[in-house]
Amino acid sequence: MSSIAFEPKPIAGLKRADKTVDQILKTDFSVQSVLVYGPPGTGATYLVKRLIGSWLCKTPNEGQACGSCSICRSFENGRAVDLLHVKPIGAGRLIRVSCIKDPGTQDKEVDHPPVLEFLRSAPLMARSKVVWIDKADRLVDTASHSLLKLLEELPPYARVVLSTNHIGGILDTIRSRCLIVACDLATQDELDQAAGGLSELERVFAKSPGDLAEMRSDPARFIELARLLSRAQSLKPGAALRLSEDLRNLAPKFPGVDDSVRSHNVALLEAIAQWLISTQKEKSHLAIAAGDAAKLINGNGNPGLIFDAFCAKLILEMSR
Ligand SMILES: [Zn+2]
């Protein structure tokens, strides 16, 4: 089998999920809808593209895309006419109902036909007609419900793959219509082996090949974060507001699910929780507190107040 360079294979982990995809592809046409999920950097996109490649390919080899037919080449060049890639749009980064079905009014920001319309006709050239719903947790309710109806009665030539980093954001009813592929995090040993050794700080923060790549692109912010956090144990309670401010100043350097301030703050708190899990094992409630703070911010809480309260707790507990 010749390989297709659609997406680099992650450097570690993924063994079980990769096997599940092999099985799906070997069953050929009995599985029509698949949901792939996993934390960022675990290889979900790699698996999605493996599925799509195989579903489109005219001459698959034991279920794997051949990599050389005209369809495989058009997919590789991003010009496969029988593939529809649906992703969040607009300032809210949402998948609107107009992405799924014709809402009756024009939505200028949607630059593709609605999914229902796309799947109404058989494939033009490929073996099947494929829809990829990327970041499916961003589907608005009405879009989810239209999609659900579609999944219940897909035409035989149609294949749908949904991908997400947040499985909790997908309706149970949609989940139950899909075969689920879970991408696990690599173990630290797998990561260590594949990356040719991890630094002490990488061991603290990196949970996945994606995390590691992200860290290595700009290690300074992690060094600074670790410095601020380790200093907390020698601070007086009165220094909480200053620590809160210093930490929040780092937030823009931590990329979240989108470009909002809220999402940067949540990503920072996730990194803080990871540091606490790795270095303060006997104080697990602190990592939980960081997780709770992230939840409050996700629920639109005031980041300043939430960070202030969290830092006060951190200083108090770490100096004990
Ligand atoms: Zn092919």
Residues whose N, C-alpha, C, O or C-beta is under 5 A from the ligand:
A	BS01	ZN	C57 K58 T59 A65 C66 G67 S68 C69 C72
